Amino acid sequence: MSPSAGVTRSTLRQQIADALRDEVLAGRLPPGREFTVKQIAEQYGVSATPVREALFDLSAQGLLASDQHRGFQVREFTVADYRAMAEARALVVEGLFRNPAERVAVRSEGLASIRRRAAEAVRAAKGGDLDVLIGYDLRFWRELGQFVLNPYVADFLTRLRVQAWVFAVHRLRRDGTDENVLWFGHEELVEAIARGDREQVHAEMRSYYGHALAWADRLEARETKGNREGNGEGDVEVRADGRSSGPGSAMPPQSPESPGHCA
């Protein structure tokens, strides 16, 4: 194979992976959707090799599940998966800012772009525009990740962020978005980082993850109730604070003055 042919195939592989990731994040490829290499190759009018490589790349990122006999399937994340994602991100970020001089290098020249991403993400969140919000939100966190001195940690956080959106997007499209669901704290977080205000960074991140977990509690209560009603078992008990009394309900209730969650 000539060098140019290798570059072309590699580029095509990335383009297909990016296109399919965008379809999943937009909710146009819903969880559980099955497809084969042949179907995707025919859809994009390309050979099977770059498609197969792209699908295995997305499987390695946790967005697809593969089966030797059935092909590929958009991964279905559960509420428990989502809760674990939020907790994992919280633990890693907490560790990063415990001694930021050794783990985080904030470069002033990168802050201007991050501020723009933050402003656009907040504008999209307030407008309820999920397509725009997801794009800017992912760019915001990806650029913040460039301050992390350990590239493996940065990649891990980015991967979890994408997976969280895969979990969230079809639920948000189904249930709608409002100020109690979407997070508007991008700008406050980046300004705290710019000031080097470690305590405020921690406060913003605690608010962020607290709301993510509170949303998981509400989803779990709703889904448990729906399952029980579907099975004729009656209503799940819901306490006066609006949270389920079932598994995973140990998180504190949402603070009314804090911004809402965003994936």
C-alpha positions in Angstrom: 0.0 0.0 0.0 1.3 3.4 -0.9 1.7 6.1 1.8 -1.0 8.2 0.3 -3.4 5.3 0.2 -2.8 4.7 3.9 -3.5 8.3 4.8 -6.7 8.3 2.7 -8.0 5.1 4.4 -7.1 6.5 7.8 -8.8 9.8 7.1 -11.9 8.0 5.8 -12.0 5.8 8.9 -12.0 8.9 11.1 -14.6 10.6 9.0 -16.9 7.6 9.2 -16.3 7.3 13.0 -17.0 11.0 13.4 -20.2 10.9 11.3 -21.6 7.9 13.2 -20.7 9.5 16.6 -22.6 12.6 15.6 -25.6 10.5 14.6 -25.5 8.7 18.0 -25.1 12.0 19.9 -28.0 13.6 17.9 -30.2 10.7 18.9 -30.8 9.7 15.3 -29.1 6.3 16.1 -31.0 5.4 19.2 -29.8 2.9 21.9 -30.2 -0.7 20.8 -30.1 0.2 17.1 -28.4 -2.7 15.2 -26.4 -2.5 12.0 -23.7 -4.3 10.1 -20.5 -3.2 8.4 -22.2 -3.9 5.0 -25.1 -1.6 5.8 -22.9 1.3 6.8 -20.5 0.8 3.8 -23.5 0.9 1.4 -24.9 4.0 3.2 -21.7 5.9 2.8 -20.6 4.4 -0.5 -17.3 3.1 0.7 -15.5 -0.2 1.1 -15.9 -2.4 4.2 -12.4 -2.0 5.6 -12.5 1.7 6.8 -16.1 1.1 8.1 -15.1 -1.9 10.1 -12.1 0.0 11.6 -14.4 3.0 12.4 -16.9 0.7 14.1 -14.3 -1.0 16.2 -12.9 2.5 17.2 -16.4 3.5 18.4 -16.7 0.1 20.2 -13.4 0.8 22.0 -14.8 4.2 23.1 -17.8 2.4 24.6 -20.4 3.8 22.2 -21.1 0.6 20.4 -21.4 -3.0 21.4 -20.2 -5.6 18.9 -21.4 -9.2 18.4 -19.7 -11.7 16.1 -23.0 -12.8 14.7 -25.3 -9.8 14.9 -22.9 -7.0 13.9 -22.9 -3.8 15.9 -25.4 -2.1 18.2 -25.6 1.4 19.8 -24.8 0.8 23.4 -27.7 1.2 25.9 -26.5 2.9 29.0 -28.5 2.5 32.2 -29.1 5.0 34.9 -26.6 3.0 37.0 -24.1 3.4 34.2 -24.7 7.1 34.1 -24.4 7.5 37.9 -21.1 5.6 37.7 -19.8 7.9 35.0 -20.6 11.0 37.0 -19.0 9.6 40.1 -15.9 8.5 38.2 -15.5 12.0 36.7 -16.0 13.6 40.1 -13.3 11.5 41.7 -10.8 12.2 38.9 -11.4 15.9 38.8 -11.2 16.1 42.6 -7.8 14.4 42.5 -6.6 16.7 39.7 -7.3 19.9 41.7 -6.0 18.5 45.0 -2.5 19.7 44.0 -3.1 21.5 40.6 0.5 22.7 40.2 1.6 19.1 39.5 -1.5 18.0 37.5 -3.0 21.1 35.8 -1.3 23.8 33.7 -3.7 26.6 33.0 -2.4 28.6 30.0 -3.9 32.1 29.6 -3.7 31.9 25.8 -6.2 29.0 25.8 -8.7 30.7 28.0 -10.2 33.0 25.4 -11.4 30.1 23.3 -12.7 28.2 26.3 -14.6 31.3 27.4 -16.3 31.4 23.9 -17.2 27.8 24.1 -18.6 28.4 27.6 -20.7 31.3 26.4 -22.1 29.4 23.4 -22.9 26.4 25.6 -24.8 28.5 28.1 -26.7 30.2 25.3 -27.7 26.9 23.8 -28.7 25.5 27.1 -30.9 28.4 27.9 -32.4 28.1 24.5 -33.0 24.4 24.8 -31.0 23.7 21.6 -29.5 20.2 22.3 -27.7 19.9 19.0 -25.8 23.1 19.5 -25.4 22.5 23.2 -23.8 19.1 22.8 -21.3 20.3 20.3 -20.1 23.3 22.4 -20.3 21.4 25.6 -18.0 18.7 24.3 -15.6 21.3 22.9 -15.6 23.2 26.2 -14.6 20.1 28.2 -12.2 18.9 25.6 -10.3 22.2 25.6 -10.4 22.3 29.4 -8.9 18.8 29.3 -5.8 20.2 27.4 -4.8 21.9 30.7 -4.5 18.4 32.3 -0.8 17.3 32.2 -1.7 13.6 32.0 -3.0 12.9 28.5 -4.5 9.5 29.6 -6.6 11.3 32.3 -7.7 13.9 29.7 -8.8 11.2 27.2 -10.6 9.3 30.0 -12.6 12.4 31.0 -13.5 13.2 27.4 -14.6 9.6 26.8 -16.9 9.7 29.8 -18.3 13.0 28.7 -19.3 11.6 25.3 -20.8 8.5 26.9 -22.8 10.6 29.3 -24.3 12.5 26.4 -25.1 9.2 24.6 -27.1 8.3 27.8 -28.7 11.6 28.1 -29.7 12.8 24.7 -32.7 10.5 23.9 -34.0 11.0 27.4 -33.8 14.8 27.1 -35.5 14.7 23.7 -38.2 12.5 25.1 -38.8 14.5 28.3 -37.9 18.0 27.1 -35.4 20.4 28.6 -35.8 23.2 31.1 -33.7 25.2 33.6 -34.0 22.4 36.2 -32.3 19.9 33.8 -29.6 21.7 31.8 -26.5 23.1 33.5 -25.6 26.7 33.0 -22.3 26.9 35.0 -19.7 26.7 32.2 -18.8 30.4 32.6 -18.5 30.4 36.4 -16.3 27.3 36.2 -13.9 28.7 33.7 -13.6 32.0 35.5 -12.8 30.1 38.8 -10.1 28.2 36.9 -8.7 31.4 35.4 -8.5 33.0 38.9 -6.8 30.0 40.3 -9.6 29.8 42.9 -9.3 26.2 43.8 -12.1 26.3 46.4 -14.5 27.8 43.9 -13.5 25.2 41.3 -14.4 22.5 43.8 -17.7 24.3 44.6 -18.7 24.5 40.9 -17.8 20.9 40.2 -19.6 19.7 43.3 -22.7 21.5 42.1 -22.3 20.1 38.7 -22.0 16.5 39.8 -24.6 16.8 42.5 -27.1 17.8 39.9 -26.1 15.0 37.6 -26.6 12.5 40.3 -29.9 14.1 41.4 -31.1 13.8 37.8 -30.1 10.1 37.9 -32.2 9.7 41.0 -35.3 11.3 39.4 -34.8 9.1 36.3 -34.5 6.0 38.3 -37.6 6.8 40.3 -39.6 7.4 37.1 -38.3 4.3 35.4 -38.9 2.1 38.4 -42.4 3.5 38.7 -43.1 2.9 35.0 -41.8 -0.7 35.3 -44.0 -1.4 38.3 -47.1 0.1 36.7 -46.4 -1.9 33.6 -46.2 -5.1 35.6 -49.3 -4.2 37.6 -47.3 -3.8 40.9 -48.6 -0.3 41.8 -46.6 2.8 42.4 -43.1 3.1 43.7 -42.9 5.0 47.0 -41.7 8.6 46.5 -40.7 10.6 49.5 -41.8 14.2 50.2 -38.6 15.6 48.7 -39.5 14.1 45.3 -36.8 11.3 45.3 -37.3 7.6 45.1 -37.0 5.5 48.2 -35.6 2.7 46.0 -31.9 1.8 45.3 -29.4 4.6 44.7 -31.5 7.3 46.4 -28.9 8.3 49.0 -27.8 11.5 47.3 -28.9 14.8 48.9 -31.9 16.6 47.2 -31.2 19.2 44.5 -30.4 22.6 45.8 -33.0 25.1 44.5 -30.5 27.9 44.0 -27.9 25.9 42.1 -27.8 25.6 38.3 -29.3 22.6 36.6 -27.4 19.6 35.3 -26.2 19.0 31.8 -25.4 15.4 31.0 
